[in-house]
Amino acid sequence: MPVFGFFFFPFFGFGFVLYFLPSIIALTRSKRDLLGICLLNFFLGWTFVGWIVALVWALQTDYIVVVRQ
């Protein structure tokens, strides 16, 4: 039985990291829309389309918007 626990936790941890990969990328890149990416990843990440959308959103470059008066 201890062997099962030894193999179970690394796979569970890897799956957890893989599932939240878009959120982790957004956090490390200090994205402006971090909360939106994390919420999308949390609620729709189980669907493949939701996970891909969150990943693409996390990988997009934030552009600086200049407001002129």
PyMOL Python script that loads the backbone (N, CA, C, O; Angstrom):
from pymol import cmd

cmd.read_pdbstr("""\
ATOM      1  N   MET A   1       0.803  -1.204   0.000  1.00  0.00           N
ATOM      2  CA  MET A   1       0.000   0.000   0.000  1.00  0.00           C
ATOM      3  C   MET A   1       0.848   1.272   0.000  1.00  0.00           C
ATOM      4  O   MET A   1       0.444   2.244  -0.638  1.00  0.00           O
ATOM      5  N   PRO A   2       2.000   1.326   0.677  1.00  0.00           N
ATOM      6  CA  PRO A   2       2.810   2.546   0.620  1.00  0.00           C
ATOM      7  C   PRO A   2       3.307   2.867  -0.787  1.00  0.00           C
ATOM      8  O   PRO A   2       3.544   4.033  -1.103  1.00  0.00           O
ATOM      9  N   VAL A   3       3.468   1.855  -1.631  1.00  0.00           N
ATOM     10  CA  VAL A   3       3.928   2.087  -2.998  1.00  0.00           C
ATOM     11  C   VAL A   3       2.882   2.865  -3.769  1.00  0.00           C
ATOM     12  O   VAL A   3       3.226   3.724  -4.580  1.00  0.00           O
ATOM     13  N   PHE A   4       1.589   2.576  -3.528  1.00  0.00           N
ATOM     14  CA  PHE A   4       0.513   3.288  -4.199  1.00  0.00           C
ATOM     15  C   PHE A   4       0.568   4.787  -3.876  1.00  0.00           C
ATOM     16  O   PHE A   4       0.422   5.623  -4.768  1.00  0.00           O
ATOM     17  N   GLY A   5       0.776   5.114  -2.620  1.00  0.00           N
ATOM     18  CA  GLY A   5       0.876   6.520  -2.215  1.00  0.00           C
ATOM     19  C   GLY A   5       2.092   7.200  -2.823  1.00  0.00           C
ATOM     20  O   GLY A   5       2.047   8.388  -3.141  1.00  0.00           O
ATOM     21  N   PHE A   6       3.162   6.464  -2.983  1.00  0.00           N
ATOM     22  CA  PHE A   6       4.378   7.020  -3.564  1.00  0.00           C
ATOM     23  C   PHE A   6       4.161   7.424  -5.020  1.00  0.00           C
ATOM     24  O   PHE A   6       4.686   8.445  -5.464  1.00  0.00           O
ATOM     25  N   PHE A   7       3.396   6.634  -5.761  1.00  0.00           N
ATOM     26  CA  PHE A   7       3.141   6.930  -7.168  1.00  0.00           C
ATOM     27  C   PHE A   7       1.952   7.856  -7.366  1.00  0.00           C
ATOM     28  O   PHE A   7       1.892   8.571  -8.366  1.00  0.00           O
ATOM     29  N   PHE A   8       1.006   7.860  -6.436  1.00  0.00           N
ATOM     30  CA  PHE A   8      -0.206   8.654  -6.601  1.00  0.00           C
ATOM     31  C   PHE A   8       0.065  10.146  -6.475  1.00  0.00           C
ATOM     32  O   PHE A   8      -0.422  10.917  -7.302  1.00  0.00           O
ATOM     33  N   PHE A   9       0.808  10.576  -5.493  1.00  0.00           N
ATOM     34  CA  PHE A   9       0.992  11.997  -5.235  1.00  0.00           C
ATOM     35  C   PHE A   9       1.758  12.738  -6.330  1.00  0.00           C
ATOM     36  O   PHE A   9       1.382  13.868  -6.640  1.00  0.00           O
ATOM     37  N   PRO A  10       2.802  12.179  -6.934  1.00  0.00           N
ATOM     38  CA  PRO A  10       3.438  12.906  -8.042  1.00  0.00           C
ATOM     39  C   PRO A  10       2.503  13.101  -9.235  1.00  0.00           C
ATOM     40  O   PRO A  10       2.512  14.162  -9.859  1.00  0.00           O
ATOM     41  N   PHE A  11       1.698  12.089  -9.556  1.00  0.00           N
ATOM     42  CA  PHE A  11       0.772  12.233 -10.678  1.00  0.00           C
ATOM     43  C   PHE A  11      -0.326  13.222 -10.355  1.00  0.00           C
ATOM     44  O   PHE A  11      -0.734  13.996 -11.221  1.00  0.00           O
ATOM     45  N   PHE A  12      -0.814  13.214  -9.125  1.00  0.00           N
ATOM     46  CA  PHE A  12      -1.834  14.171  -8.704  1.00  0.00           C
ATOM     47  C   PHE A  12      -1.268  15.586  -8.757  1.00  0.00           C
ATOM     48  O   PHE A  12      -1.940  16.504  -9.225  1.00  0.00           O
ATOM     49  N   GLY A  13      -0.045  15.768  -8.285  1.00  0.00           N
ATOM     50  CA  GLY A  13       0.594  17.081  -8.313  1.00  0.00           C
ATOM     51  C   GLY A  13       0.858  17.553  -9.728  1.00  0.00           C
ATOM     52  O   GLY A  13       0.676  18.732 -10.031  1.00  0.00           O
ATOM     53  N   PHE A  14       1.287  16.644 -10.608  1.00  0.00           N
ATOM     54  CA  PHE A  14       1.526  16.994 -12.001  1.00  0.00           C
ATOM     55  C   PHE A  14       0.225  17.394 -12.691  1.00  0.00           C
ATOM     56  O   PHE A  14       0.198  18.352 -13.463  1.00  0.00           O
ATOM     57  N   GLY A  15      -0.846  16.665 -12.414  1.00  0.00           N
ATOM     58  CA  GLY A  15      -2.147  16.995 -12.987  1.00  0.00           C
ATOM     59  C   GLY A  15      -2.653  18.337 -12.500  1.00  0.00           C
ATOM     60  O   GLY A  15      -3.241  19.096 -13.271  1.00  0.00           O
ATOM     61  N   PHE A  16      -2.433  18.635 -11.238  1.00  0.00           N
ATOM     62  CA  PHE A  16      -2.841  19.914 -10.655  1.00  0.00           C
ATOM     63  C   PHE A  16      -2.089  21.061 -11.322  1.00  0.00           C
ATOM     64  O   PHE A  16      -2.691  22.075 -11.675  1.00  0.00           O
ATOM     65  N   VAL A  17      -0.791  20.907 -11.495  1.00  0.00           N
ATOM     66  CA  VAL A  17       0.021  21.939 -12.146  1.00  0.00           C
ATOM     67  C   VAL A  17      -0.378  22.087 -13.606  1.00  0.00           C
ATOM     68  O   VAL A  17      -0.469  23.208 -14.108  1.00  0.00           O
ATOM     69  N   LEU A  18      -0.613  20.990 -14.289  1.00  0.00           N
ATOM     70  CA  LEU A  18      -1.016  21.046 -15.693  1.00  0.00           C
ATOM     71  C   LEU A  18      -2.372  21.719 -15.855  1.00  0.00           C
ATOM     72  O   LEU A  18      -2.566  22.500 -16.786  1.00  0.00           O
ATOM     73  N   TYR A  19      -3.316  21.426 -14.957  1.00  0.00           N
ATOM     74  CA  TYR A  19      -4.647  22.020 -15.029  1.00  0.00           C
ATOM     75  C   TYR A  19      -4.579  23.536 -14.844  1.00  0.00           C
ATOM     76  O   TYR A  19      -5.255  24.278 -15.557  1.00  0.00           O
ATOM     77  N   PHE A  20      -3.768  23.996 -13.891  1.00  0.00           N
ATOM     78  CA  PHE A  20      -3.671  25.420 -13.598  1.00  0.00           C
ATOM     79  C   PHE A  20      -2.492  26.095 -14.300  1.00  0.00           C
ATOM     80  O   PHE A  20      -2.077  27.178 -13.888  1.00  0.00           O
ATOM     81  N   LEU A  21      -1.955  25.489 -15.332  1.00  0.00           N
ATOM     82  CA  LEU A  21      -0.840  26.065 -16.077  1.00  0.00           C
ATOM     83  C   LEU A  21      -1.149  27.458 -16.631  1.00  0.00           C
ATOM     84  O   LEU A  21      -0.291  28.334 -16.522  1.00  0.00           O
ATOM     85  N   PRO A  22      -2.325  27.716 -17.218  1.00  0.00           N
ATOM     86  CA  PRO A  22      -2.600  29.080 -17.673  1.00  0.00           C
ATOM     87  C   PRO A  22      -2.570  30.108 -16.535  1.00  0.00           C
ATOM     88  O   PRO A  22      -2.078  31.222 -16.718  1.00  0.00           O
ATOM     89  N   SER A  23      -3.089  29.740 -15.377  1.00  0.00           N
ATOM     90  CA  SER A  23      -3.071  30.651 -14.230  1.00  0.00           C
ATOM     91  C   SER A  23      -1.648  30.881 -13.728  1.00  0.00           C
ATOM     92  O   SER A  23      -1.296  31.995 -13.342  1.00  0.00           O
ATOM     93  N   ILE A  24      -0.842  29.843 -13.733  1.00  0.00           N
ATOM     94  CA  ILE A  24       0.546  29.971 -13.288  1.00  0.00           C
ATOM     95  C   ILE A  24       1.326  30.865 -14.243  1.00  0.00           C
ATOM     96  O   ILE A  24       2.118  31.699 -13.806  1.00  0.00           O
ATOM     97  N   ILE A  25       1.107  30.696 -15.541  1.00  0.00           N
ATOM     98  CA  ILE A  25       1.781  31.539 -16.536  1.00  0.00           C
ATOM     99  C   ILE A  25       1.347  32.988 -16.372  1.00  0.00           C
ATOM    100  O   ILE A  25       2.177  33.896 -16.413  1.00  0.00           O
ATOM    101  N   ALA A  26       0.053  33.206 -16.187  1.00  0.00           N
ATOM    102  CA  ALA A  26      -0.444  34.571 -16.008  1.00  0.00           C
ATOM    103  C   ALA A  26       0.125  35.211 -14.747  1.00  0.00           C
ATOM    104  O   ALA A  26       0.427  36.404 -14.737  1.00  0.00           O
ATOM    105  N   LEU A  27       0.271  34.435 -13.699  1.00  0.00           N
ATOM    106  CA  LEU A  27       0.831  34.956 -12.449  1.00  0.00           C
ATOM    107  C   LEU A  27       2.303  35.317 -12.612  1.00  0.00           C
ATOM    108  O   LEU A  27       2.740  36.362 -12.129  1.00  0.00           O
ATOM    109  N   THR A  28       3.062  34.474 -13.277  1.00  0.00           N
ATOM    110  CA  THR A  28       4.490  34.747 -13.440  1.00  0.00           C
ATOM    111  C   THR A  28       4.742  35.897 -14.410  1.00  0.00           C
ATOM    112  O   THR A  28       5.761  36.580 -14.305  1.00  0.00           O
ATOM    113  N   ARG A  29       3.824  36.121 -15.356  1.00  0.00           N
ATOM    114  CA  ARG A  29       3.992  37.221 -16.317  1.00  0.00           C
ATOM    115  C   ARG A  29       3.340  38.509 -15.837  1.00  0.00           C
ATOM    116  O   ARG A  29       3.354  39.509 -16.555  1.00  0.00           O
ATOM    117  N   SER A  30       2.766  38.504 -14.629  1.00  0.00           N
ATOM    118  CA  SER A  30       2.094  39.676 -14.045  1.00  0.00           C
ATOM    119  C   SER A  30       1.066  40.256 -15.007  1.00  0.00           C
ATOM    120  O   SER A  30       1.097  41.444 -15.330  1.00  0.00           O
ATOM    121  N   LYS A  31       0.160  39.405 -15.454  1.00  0.00           N
ATOM    122  CA  LYS A  31      -0.850  39.822 -16.411  1.00  0.00           C
ATOM    123  C   LYS A  31      -1.829  40.790 -15.765  1.00  0.00           C
ATOM    124  O   LYS A  31      -2.134  40.693 -14.576  1.00  0.00           O
ATOM    125  N   ARG A  32      -2.313  41.724 -16.572  1.00  0.00           N
ATOM    126  CA  ARG A  32      -3.276  42.711 -16.120  1.00  0.00           C
ATOM    127  C   ARG A  32      -4.610  42.036 -15.800  1.00  0.00           C
ATOM    128  O   ARG A  32      -5.299  42.465 -14.874  1.00  0.00           O
ATOM    129  N   ASP A  33      -4.987  41.010 -16.529  1.00  0.00           N
ATOM    130  CA  ASP A  33      -6.259  40.313 -16.356  1.00  0.00           C
ATOM    131  C   ASP A  33      -6.076  38.992 -15.609  1.00  0.00           C
ATOM    132  O   ASP A  33      -6.666  37.978 -15.981  1.00  0.00           O
ATOM    133  N   LEU A  34      -5.276  39.007 -14.580  1.00  0.00           N
ATOM    134  CA  LEU A  34      -4.962  37.781 -13.840  1.00  0.00           C
ATOM    135  C   LEU A  34      -6.213  37.148 -13.238  1.00  0.00           C
ATOM    136  O   LEU A  34      -6.386  35.932 -13.313  1.00  0.00           O
ATOM    137  N   LEU A  35      -7.077  37.952 -12.647  1.00  0.00           N
ATOM    138  CA  LEU A  35      -8.279  37.407 -12.021  1.00  0.00           C
ATOM    139  C   LEU A  35      -9.190  36.744 -13.051  1.00  0.00           C
ATOM    140  O   LEU A  35      -9.723  35.664 -12.798  1.00  0.00           O
ATOM    141  N   GLY A  36      -9.373  37.370 -14.197  1.00  0.00           N
ATOM    142  CA  GLY A  36     -10.206  36.794 -15.242  1.00  0.00           C
ATOM    143  C   GLY A  36      -9.649  35.486 -15.773  1.00  0.00           C
ATOM    144  O   GLY A  36     -10.397  34.538 -16.012  1.00  0.00           O
ATOM    145  N   ILE A  37      -8.337  35.433 -15.957  1.00  0.00           N
ATOM    146  CA  ILE A  37      -7.698  34.208 -16.440  1.00  0.00           C
ATOM    147  C   ILE A  37      -7.846  33.093 -15.410  1.00  0.00           C
ATOM    148  O   ILE A  37      -8.142  31.952 -15.765  1.00  0.00           O
ATOM    149  N   CYS A  38      -7.642  33.421 -14.141  1.00  0.00           N
ATOM    150  CA  CYS A  38      -7.760  32.404 -13.089  1.00  0.00           C
ATOM    151  C   CYS A  38      -9.196  31.901 -12.962  1.00  0.00           C
ATOM    152  O   CYS A  38      -9.414  30.702 -12.785  1.00  0.00           O
ATOM    153  N   LEU A  39     -10.169  32.792 -13.048  1.00  0.00           N
ATOM    154  CA  LEU A  39     -11.568  32.373 -12.953  1.00  0.00           C
ATOM    155  C   LEU A  39     -11.972  31.513 -14.152  1.00  0.00           C
ATOM    156  O   LEU A  39     -12.659  30.504 -13.994  1.00  0.00           O
ATOM    157  N   LEU A  40     -11.548  31.913 -15.340  1.00  0.00           N
ATOM    158  CA  LEU A  40     -11.833  31.112 -16.529  1.00  0.00           C
ATOM    159  C   LEU A  40     -11.190  29.738 -16.420  1.00  0.00           C
ATOM    160  O   LEU A  40     -11.806  28.724 -16.749  1.00  0.00           O
ATOM    161  N   ASN A  41      -9.959  29.713 -15.960  1.00  0.00           N
ATOM    162  CA  ASN A  41      -9.247  28.449 -15.808  1.00  0.00           C
ATOM    163  C   ASN A  41      -9.903  27.566 -14.750  1.00  0.00           C
ATOM    164  O   ASN A  41     -10.013  26.353 -14.930  1.00  0.00           O
ATOM    165  N   PHE A  42     -10.336  28.172 -13.652  1.00  0.00           N
ATOM    166  CA  PHE A  42     -10.935  27.397 -12.564  1.00  0.00           C
ATOM    167  C   PHE A  42     -12.295  26.814 -12.966  1.00  0.00           C
ATOM    168  O   PHE A  42     -12.559  25.638 -12.718  1.00  0.00           O
ATOM    169  N   PHE A  43     -13.160  27.630 -13.586  1.00  0.00           N
ATOM    170  CA  PHE A  43     -14.516  27.183 -13.875  1.00  0.00           C
ATOM    171  C   PHE A  43     -14.659  26.448 -15.207  1.00  0.00           C
ATOM    172  O   PHE A  43     -15.490  25.547 -15.317  1.00  0.00           O
ATOM    173  N   LEU A  44     -13.873  26.809 -16.219  1.00  0.00           N
ATOM    174  CA  LEU A  44     -14.010  26.178 -17.528  1.00  0.00           C
ATOM    175  C   LEU A  44     -12.761  25.433 -17.980  1.00  0.00           C
ATOM    176  O   LEU A  44     -12.695  24.972 -19.119  1.00  0.00           O
ATOM    177  N   GLY A  45     -11.781  25.311 -17.109  1.00  0.00           N
ATOM    178  CA  GLY A  45     -10.564  24.610 -17.475  1.00  0.00           C
ATOM    179  C   GLY A  45     -10.760  23.131 -17.709  1.00  0.00           C
ATOM    180  O   GLY A  45      -9.969  22.502 -18.412  1.00  0.00           O
ATOM    181  N   TRP A  46     -11.811  22.565 -17.127  1.00  0.00           N
ATOM    182  CA  TRP A  46     -12.076  21.129 -17.321  1.00  0.00           C
ATOM    183  C   TRP A  46     -12.509  20.833 -18.744  1.00  0.00           C
ATOM    184  O   TRP A  46     -12.370  19.705 -19.218  1.00  0.00           O
ATOM    185  N   THR A  47     -13.041  21.857 -19.436  1.00  0.00           N
ATOM    186  CA  THR A  47     -13.318  21.684 -20.857  1.00  0.00           C
ATOM    187  C   THR A  47     -12.039  22.037 -21.596  1.00  0.00           C
ATOM    188  O   THR A  47     -11.347  22.983 -21.220  1.00  0.00           O
ATOM    189  N   PHE A  48     -11.730  21.316 -22.601  1.00  0.00           N
ATOM    190  CA  PHE A  48     -10.483  21.552 -23.325  1.00  0.00           C
ATOM    191  C   PHE A  48     -10.476  22.939 -23.954  1.00  0.00           C
ATOM    192  O   PHE A  48      -9.437  23.598 -23.996  1.00  0.00           O
ATOM    193  N   VAL A  49     -11.637  23.387 -24.446  1.00  0.00           N
ATOM    194  CA  VAL A  49     -11.726  24.706 -25.090  1.00  0.00           C
ATOM    195  C   VAL A  49     -11.469  25.812 -24.070  1.00  0.00           C
ATOM    196  O   VAL A  49     -10.755  26.770 -24.367  1.00  0.00           O
ATOM    197  N   GLY A  50     -12.036  25.694 -22.884  1.00  0.00           N
ATOM    198  CA  GLY A  50     -11.811  26.697 -21.836  1.00  0.00           C
ATOM    199  C   GLY A  50     -10.357  26.774 -21.417  1.00  0.00           C
ATOM    200  O   GLY A  50      -9.833  27.858 -21.160  1.00  0.00           O
ATOM    201  N   TRP A  51      -9.701  25.615 -21.347  1.00  0.00           N
ATOM    202  CA  TRP A  51      -8.292  25.578 -20.961  1.00  0.00           C
ATOM    203  C   TRP A  51      -7.425  26.233 -22.031  1.00  0.00           C
ATOM    204  O   TRP A  51      -6.498  26.978 -21.713  1.00  0.00           O
ATOM    205  N   ILE A  52      -7.726  25.957 -23.303  1.00  0.00           N
ATOM    206  CA  ILE A  52      -6.959  26.546 -24.408  1.00  0.00           C
ATOM    207  C   ILE A  52      -7.163  28.059 -24.446  1.00  0.00           C
ATOM    208  O   ILE A  52      -6.203  28.802 -24.647  1.00  0.00           O
ATOM    209  N   VAL A  53      -8.398  28.526 -24.255  1.00  0.00           N
ATOM    210  CA  VAL A  53      -8.672  29.970 -24.258  1.00  0.00           C
ATOM    211  C   VAL A  53      -7.910  30.648 -23.124  1.00  0.00           C
ATOM    212  O   VAL A  53      -7.325  31.713 -23.325  1.00  0.00           O
ATOM    213  N   ALA A  54      -7.909  30.051 -21.941  1.00  0.00           N
ATOM    214  CA  ALA A  54      -7.170  30.617 -20.811  1.00  0.00           C
ATOM    215  C   ALA A  54      -5.666  30.624 -21.082  1.00  0.00           C
ATOM    216  O   ALA A  54      -4.977  31.576 -20.714  1.00  0.00           O
ATOM    217  N   LEU A  55      -5.154  29.578 -21.720  1.00  0.00           N
ATOM    218  CA  LEU A  55      -3.728  29.516 -22.038  1.00  0.00           C
ATOM    219  C   LEU A  55      -3.343  30.584 -23.054  1.00  0.00           C
ATOM    220  O   LEU A  55      -2.334  31.268 -22.884  1.00  0.00           O
ATOM    221  N   VAL A  56      -4.138  30.731 -24.106  1.00  0.00           N
ATOM    222  CA  VAL A  56      -3.847  31.757 -25.114  1.00  0.00           C
ATOM    223  C   VAL A  56      -3.932  33.147 -24.494  1.00  0.00           C
ATOM    224  O   VAL A  56      -3.098  34.006 -24.782  1.00  0.00           O
ATOM    225  N   TRP A  57      -4.925  33.375 -23.650  1.00  0.00           N
ATOM    226  CA  TRP A  57      -5.085  34.662 -22.985  1.00  0.00           C
ATOM    227  C   TRP A  57      -3.884  34.952 -22.076  1.00  0.00           C
ATOM    228  O   TRP A  57      -3.427  36.092 -21.993  1.00  0.00           O
ATOM    229  N   ALA A  58      -3.383  33.929 -21.403  1.00  0.00           N
ATOM    230  CA  ALA A  58      -2.227  34.113 -20.516  1.00  0.00           C
ATOM    231  C   ALA A  58      -0.950  34.368 -21.303  1.00  0.00           C
ATOM    232  O   ALA A  58      -0.046  35.037 -20.803  1.00  0.00           O
ATOM    233  N   LEU A  59      -0.856  33.850 -22.522  1.00  0.00           N
ATOM    234  CA  LEU A  59       0.359  34.016 -23.316  1.00  0.00           C
ATOM    235  C   LEU A  59       0.372  35.286 -24.160  1.00  0.00           C
ATOM    236  O   LEU A  59       1.417  35.661 -24.691  1.00  0.00           O
ATOM    237  N   GLN A  60      -0.771  35.951 -24.290  1.00  0.00           N
ATOM    238  CA  GLN A  60      -0.809  37.187 -25.073  1.00  0.00           C
ATOM    239  C   GLN A  60      -0.021  38.284 -24.382  1.00  0.00           C
ATOM    240  O   GLN A  60       0.082  38.318 -23.155  1.00  0.00           O
ATOM    241  N   THR A  61       0.528  39.172 -25.180  1.00  0.00           N
ATOM    242  CA  THR A  61       1.299  40.293 -24.655  1.00  0.00           C
ATOM    243  C   THR A  61       0.370  41.422 -24.259  1.00  0.00           C
ATOM    244  O   THR A  61      -0.541  41.778 -25.007  1.00  0.00           O
ATOM    245  N   ASP A  62       0.601  41.988 -23.080  1.00  0.00           N
ATOM    246  CA  ASP A  62      -0.152  43.164 -22.650  1.00  0.00           C
ATOM    247  C   ASP A  62       0.464  44.397 -23.303  1.00  0.00           C
ATOM    248  O   ASP A  62       1.662  44.649 -23.181  1.00  0.00           O
ATOM    249  N   TYR A  63      -0.363  45.145 -23.986  1.00  0.00           N
ATOM    250  CA  TYR A  63       0.101  46.369 -24.604  1.00  0.00           C
ATOM    251  C   TYR A  63      -0.256  47.550 -23.731  1.00  0.00           C
ATOM    252  O   TYR A  63      -1.320  47.579 -23.113  1.00  0.00           O
ATOM    253  N   ILE A  64       0.632  48.520 -23.682  1.00  0.00           N
ATOM    254  CA  ILE A  64       0.402  49.721 -22.897  1.00  0.00           C
ATOM    255  C   ILE A  64      -0.504  50.645 -23.696  1.00  0.00           C
ATOM    256  O   ILE A  64      -0.225  50.962 -24.853  1.00  0.00           O
ATOM    257  N   VAL A  65      -1.587  51.072 -23.067  1.00  0.00           N
ATOM    258  CA  VAL A  65      -2.525  51.977 -23.729  1.00  0.00           C
ATOM    259  C   VAL A  65      -2.188  53.391 -23.284  1.00  0.00           C
ATOM    260  O   VAL A  65      -2.162  53.691 -22.090  1.00  0.00           O
ATOM    261  N   VAL A  66      -1.932  54.256 -24.259  1.00  0.00           N
ATOM    262  CA  VAL A  66      -1.610  55.653 -23.968  1.00  0.00           C
ATOM    263  C   VAL A  66      -2.873  56.482 -24.219  1.00  0.00           C
ATOM    264  O   VAL A  66      -3.447  56.444 -25.308  1.00  0.00           O
ATOM    265  N   VAL A  67      -3.288  57.214 -23.218  1.00  0.00           N
ATOM    266  CA  VAL A  67      -4.469  58.073 -23.327  1.00  0.00           C
ATOM    267  C   VAL A  67      -3.986  59.497 -23.479  1.00  0.00           C
ATOM    268  O   VAL A  67      -3.261  60.012 -22.629  1.00  0.00           O
ATOM    269  N   ARG A  68      -4.391  60.131 -24.567  1.00  0.00           N
ATOM    270  CA  ARG A  68      -3.993  61.520 -24.794  1.00  0.00           C
ATOM    271  C   ARG A  68      -5.209  62.409 -24.608  1.00  0.00           C
ATOM    272  O   ARG A  68      -6.330  62.046 -24.965  1.00  0.00           O
ATOM    273  N   GLN A  69      -4.963  63.577 -24.042  1.00  0.00           N
ATOM    274  CA  GLN A  69      -6.059  64.519 -23.827  1.00  0.00           C
ATOM    275  C   GLN A  69      -5.938  65.703 -24.745  1.00  0.00           C
ATOM    276  O   GLN A  69      -6.776  66.604 -24.705  1.00  0.00           O
TER     277      GLN A  69
END
""", "prot")
cmd.dss("prot")
cmd.show_as("cartoon", "prot")
cmd.util.cbc("prot")
cmd.orient("prot")
